[in-house]
């Protein structure tokens, strides 16, 4: 939020301030999700490629199976974490 000064926010009405803060929070959440996806993709690619040289633009069957498995474990884990967090909120 360094590009928005506190004084600029104070000059806005309460509703506008709230809207801007919600927008900033949503953008920060999107950024975190994108960074997680990037890190996950990098981790799975390194795990499944095992530093083999890339010789063409497609995956071989073992790489594809490994990436599918890695993706499914990632999604399963995230679903479990979200469910656990939701359970704690109630």
N, CA, C and O of each residue as an XYZ file, in Angstrom:
360
protein
N       0.826     -1.185      0.000
C       0.000      0.000      0.000
C       0.870      1.249      0.000
O       0.367      2.333      0.296
N       2.115      1.143     -0.310
C       3.036      2.269     -0.268
C       2.668      3.347     -1.280
O       3.036      4.505     -1.082
N       1.955      3.014     -2.362
C       1.624      4.011     -3.369
C       0.391      4.836     -2.989
O       0.100      5.833     -3.650
N      -0.330      4.447     -1.950
C      -1.487      5.200     -1.492
C      -1.129      5.806     -0.142
O      -0.861      5.093      0.825
N      -1.129      7.123     -0.094
C      -0.748      7.775      1.157
C      -1.897      7.727      2.150
O      -3.064      7.677      1.764
N      -1.560      7.742      3.420
C      -2.569      7.732      4.479
C      -3.444      8.973      4.384
O      -4.647      8.901      4.632
N      -2.855     10.111      4.026
C      -3.646     11.343      3.928
C      -4.649     11.261      2.775
O      -5.759     11.782      2.882
N      -4.265     10.611      1.678
C      -5.204     10.449      0.563
C      -6.387      9.599      0.983
O      -7.523      9.893      0.611
N      -6.139      8.549      1.754
C      -7.227      7.706      2.252
C      -8.119      8.479      3.215
O      -9.338      8.310      3.201
N      -7.529      9.315      4.042
C      -8.304     10.075      5.020
C      -9.218     11.093      4.351
O     -10.234     11.480      4.929
N      -8.875     11.531      3.150
C      -9.706     12.504      2.435
C     -10.952     11.865      1.829
O     -11.853     12.577      1.384
N     -11.017     10.539      1.806
C     -12.161      9.837      1.239
C     -13.240      9.621      2.294
O     -12.968      9.614      3.495
N     -14.461      9.447      1.818
C     -15.524      9.109      2.762
C     -15.347      7.665      3.223
O     -14.605      6.899      2.608
N     -16.021      7.300      4.291
C     -15.855      5.982      4.917
C     -16.136      4.843      3.938
O     -15.404      3.854      3.911
N     -17.179      4.978      3.145
C     -17.545      3.931      2.188
C     -16.444      3.724      1.149
O     -16.098      2.587      0.827
N     -15.897      4.812      0.627
C     -14.828      4.715     -0.376
C     -13.569      4.119      0.229
O     -12.891      3.309     -0.404
N     -13.254      4.524      1.464
C     -12.085      3.974      2.158
C     -12.231      2.464      2.315
O     -11.300      1.698      2.068
N     -13.430      2.063      2.733
C     -13.691      0.632      2.927
C     -13.563     -0.119      1.601
O     -12.975     -1.199      1.554
N     -14.113      0.452      0.524
C     -14.026     -0.185     -0.801
C     -12.578     -0.338     -1.245
O     -12.193     -1.388     -1.759
N     -11.777      0.699     -1.051
C     -10.372      0.642     -1.460
C      -9.616     -0.395     -0.639
O      -8.812     -1.150     -1.187
N      -9.859     -0.441      0.650
C      -9.160     -1.404      1.503
C      -9.553     -2.838      1.124
O      -8.705     -3.731      1.116
N     -10.839     -3.061      0.812
C     -11.271     -4.395      0.385
C     -10.623     -4.763     -0.949
O     -10.219     -5.909     -1.148
N     -10.522     -3.797     -1.860
C      -9.883     -4.039     -3.144
C      -8.409     -4.419     -2.945
O      -7.919     -5.366     -3.558
N      -7.712     -3.673     -2.084
C      -6.300     -3.946     -1.821
C      -6.131     -5.335     -1.216
O      -5.235     -6.080     -1.612
N      -6.982     -5.684     -0.265
C      -6.901     -7.014      0.351
C      -7.145     -8.111     -0.681
O      -6.459     -9.133     -0.676
N      -8.126     -7.899     -1.569
C      -8.416     -8.895     -2.608
C      -7.224     -9.052     -3.548
O      -6.873    -10.170     -3.925
N      -6.598     -7.933     -3.927
C      -5.439     -7.986     -4.816
C      -4.254     -8.683     -4.134
O      -3.522     -9.441     -4.770
N      -4.078     -8.422     -2.848
C      -2.997     -9.087     -2.123
C      -3.254    -10.590     -2.044
O      -2.323    -11.388     -2.159
N      -4.512    -10.974     -1.848
C      -4.852    -12.399     -1.818
C      -4.585    -13.047     -3.168
O      -4.043    -14.151     -3.235
N      -4.965    -12.362     -4.244
C      -4.700    -12.894     -5.590
C      -3.204    -13.064     -5.806
O      -2.758    -14.065     -6.367
N      -2.441    -12.090     -5.363
C      -0.992    -12.157     -5.521
C      -0.414    -13.349     -4.770
O       0.469    -14.036     -5.283
N      -0.905    -13.600     -3.555
C      -0.425    -14.744     -2.777
C      -0.764    -16.056     -3.470
O       0.055    -16.974     -3.500
N      -1.979    -16.148     -4.032
C      -2.380    -17.367     -4.743
C      -1.495    -17.573     -5.967
O      -1.029    -18.684     -6.220
N      -1.264    -16.506     -6.726
C      -0.415    -16.622     -7.911
C       1.007    -17.035     -7.542
O       1.625    -17.832     -8.247
N       1.523    -16.498     -6.447
C       2.876    -16.868     -6.009
C       2.905    -18.332     -5.578
O       3.866    -19.045     -5.870
N       1.865    -18.782     -4.891
C       1.793    -20.190     -4.482
C       1.758    -21.104     -5.698
O       2.443    -22.127     -5.729
N       0.968    -20.744     -6.689
C       0.875    -21.552     -7.906
C       2.227    -21.583     -8.619
O       2.663    -22.631     -9.097
N       2.877    -20.439     -8.684
C       4.198    -20.384     -9.317
C       5.187    -21.294     -8.576
O       5.895    -22.088     -9.195
N       5.226    -21.169     -7.254
C       6.153    -21.985     -6.459
C       5.831    -23.471     -6.590
O       6.731    -24.303     -6.710
N       4.551    -23.792     -6.567
C       4.118    -25.182     -6.714
C       4.516    -25.740     -8.073
O       5.046    -26.847     -8.167
N       4.259    -24.973     -9.122
C       4.605    -25.414    -10.474
C       6.104    -25.659    -10.594
O       6.540    -26.660    -11.163
N       6.876    -24.740    -10.057
C       8.336    -24.874    -10.090
C       8.781    -26.131     -9.344
O       9.616    -26.891     -9.833
N       8.213    -26.341     -8.150
C       8.585    -27.502     -7.341
C       8.223    -28.806     -8.066
O       9.044    -29.720     -8.144
N       7.013    -28.889     -8.588
C       6.593    -30.120     -9.267
C       7.398    -30.355    -10.537
O       7.768    -31.491    -10.835
N       7.673    -29.292    -11.286
C       8.459    -29.473    -12.511
C       9.841    -30.003    -12.179
O      10.333    -30.917    -12.841
N      10.473    -29.434    -11.153
C      11.806    -29.906    -10.764
C      11.745    -31.346    -10.279
O      12.627    -32.148    -10.588
N      10.710    -31.673     -9.522
C      10.567    -33.037     -8.997
C      10.342    -34.034    -10.133
O      10.940    -35.110    -10.146
N       9.501    -33.684    -11.062
C       9.102    -34.633    -12.109
C      10.066    -34.667    -13.286
O      10.152    -35.682    -13.979
N      10.774    -33.610    -13.521
C      11.722    -33.574    -14.628
C      13.054    -34.180    -14.224
O      13.792    -34.688    -15.069
N      13.363    -34.128    -12.937
C      14.605    -34.696    -12.391
C      15.838    -34.212    -13.152
O      16.782    -34.969    -13.382
N      15.811    -32.931    -13.539
C      16.947    -32.279    -14.205
C      17.338    -32.910    -15.533
O      18.472    -32.757    -15.987
N      16.403    -33.618    -16.156
C      16.683    -34.127    -17.501
C      16.690    -32.948    -18.473
O      15.939    -31.994    -18.274
N      17.492    -32.987    -19.487
C      17.459    -31.894    -20.465
C      16.125    -31.883    -21.209
O      15.558    -32.934    -21.508
N      15.645    -30.702    -21.496
C      14.399    -30.563    -22.249
C      14.750    -30.678    -23.724
O      15.508    -29.869    -24.261
N      14.195    -31.682    -24.364
C      14.538    -31.941    -25.766
C      13.414    -31.587    -26.728
O      13.645    -31.438    -27.928
N      12.187    -31.452    -26.202
C      11.081    -31.042    -27.071
C      10.037    -30.318    -26.233
O      10.214    -30.141    -25.028
N       8.956    -29.905    -26.866
C       7.942    -29.101    -26.186
C       6.859    -29.890    -25.494
O       5.849    -29.310    -25.095
N       7.024    -31.189    -25.334
C       5.981    -31.968    -24.670
C       6.592    -32.847    -23.585
O       7.796    -33.104    -23.560
N       5.719    -33.296    -22.694
C       6.152    -34.161    -21.597
C       6.104    -35.612    -22.031
O       5.257    -35.993    -22.839
N       7.015    -36.432    -21.496
C       6.880    -37.863    -21.750
C       5.843    -38.412    -20.768
O       5.405    -37.694    -19.870
N       5.456    -39.647    -20.926
C       4.353    -40.204    -20.134
C       4.669    -40.241    -18.641
O       3.778    -40.020    -17.821
N       5.914    -40.514    -18.275
C       6.251    -40.561    -16.851
C       6.231    -39.161    -16.238
O       5.803    -38.993    -15.097
N       6.693    -38.148    -16.991
C       6.637    -36.768    -16.495
C       5.189    -36.316    -16.334
O       4.840    -35.681    -15.339
N       4.357    -36.641    -17.305
C       2.953    -36.247    -17.249
C       2.248    -36.895    -16.055
O       1.484    -36.234    -15.351
N       2.501    -38.176    -15.830
C       1.898    -38.875    -14.690
C       2.386    -38.267    -13.376
O       1.604    -38.086    -12.443
N       3.664    -37.956    -13.309
C       4.233    -37.362    -12.095
C       3.609    -35.992    -11.823
O       3.235    -35.701    -10.687
N       3.493    -35.154    -12.846
C       2.903    -33.829    -12.667
C       1.427    -33.913    -12.265
O       0.962    -33.134    -11.433
N       0.704    -34.849    -12.853
C      -0.699    -35.042    -12.485
C      -0.804    -35.445    -11.022
O      -1.633    -34.913    -10.285
N       0.031    -36.378    -10.606
C       0.058    -36.834     -9.220
C       0.427    -35.686     -8.278
O      -0.202    -35.512     -7.234
N       1.432    -34.915     -8.641
C       1.885    -33.786     -7.827
C       0.754    -32.762     -7.689
O       0.497    -32.266     -6.592
N       0.092    -32.451     -8.780
C      -1.030    -31.511     -8.766
C      -2.150    -32.019     -7.861
O      -2.681    -31.264     -7.046
N      -2.504    -33.274     -8.000
C      -3.584    -33.836     -7.183
C      -3.243    -33.798     -5.699
O      -4.113    -33.491     -4.884
N      -2.004    -34.101     -5.324
C      -1.608    -34.039     -3.909
C      -1.667    -32.609     -3.386
O      -2.083    -32.369     -2.252
N      -1.245    -31.659     -4.224
C      -1.289    -30.252     -3.860
C      -2.733    -29.812     -3.605
O      -3.024    -29.169     -2.597
N      -3.624    -30.161     -4.516
C      -5.036    -29.791     -4.364
C      -5.654    -30.469     -3.150
O      -6.374    -29.829     -2.384
N      -5.381    -31.757     -2.966
C      -5.912    -32.475     -1.802
C      -5.464    -31.818     -0.504
O      -6.257    -31.645      0.421
N      -4.193    -31.455     -0.442
C      -3.655    -30.825      0.761
C      -4.303    -29.478      1.011
O      -4.670    -29.165      2.143
N      -4.447    -28.678     -0.033
C      -5.074    -27.363      0.134
C      -6.521    -27.482      0.582
O      -6.973    -26.699      1.417
N      -7.252    -28.445      0.044
C      -8.643    -28.643      0.446
C      -8.708    -29.011      1.920
O      -9.549    -28.487      2.650
N      -7.833    -29.906      2.367
C      -7.810    -30.316      3.780
C      -7.479    -29.132      4.693
O      -8.084    -28.974      5.753
N      -6.516    -28.301      4.276
C      -6.139    -27.141      5.085
C      -7.314    -26.163      5.186
O      -7.621    -25.674      6.273
N      -7.962    -25.880      4.070
C      -9.110    -24.963      4.081
C     -10.234    -25.519      4.955
O     -10.844    -24.780      5.728
N     -10.507    -26.814      4.837
C     -11.547    -27.427      5.666
C     -11.193    -27.324      7.147
O     -12.058    -27.038      7.975
N      -9.935    -27.554      7.479
C      -9.512    -27.468      8.882
C      -9.652    -26.039      9.402
O     -10.106    -25.829     10.526
N      -9.264    -25.060      8.586
C      -9.388    -23.672      8.994
C     -10.840    -23.253      9.149
O     -11.180    -22.516     10.075
N     -11.695    -23.716      8.252
C     -13.116    -23.404      8.359
C     -13.714    -24.032      9.611
O     -14.577    -23.437     10.256
N     -13.259    -25.227      9.954
C     -13.737    -25.903     11.161
C     -13.334    -25.153     12.416
O     -14.070    -25.161     13.403
N     -12.174    -24.501     12.396
C     -11.710    -23.742     13.550
C     -12.490    -22.442     13.735
O     -12.561    -21.918     14.847
N     -13.073    -21.918     12.659
C     -13.797    -20.652     12.738
C     -15.170    -20.818     13.361
O     -15.754    -19.837     13.822
N     -15.694    -22.021     13.388
C     -17.049    -22.219     13.911
C     -17.051    -22.456     15.389
O     -18.114    -22.641     15.983
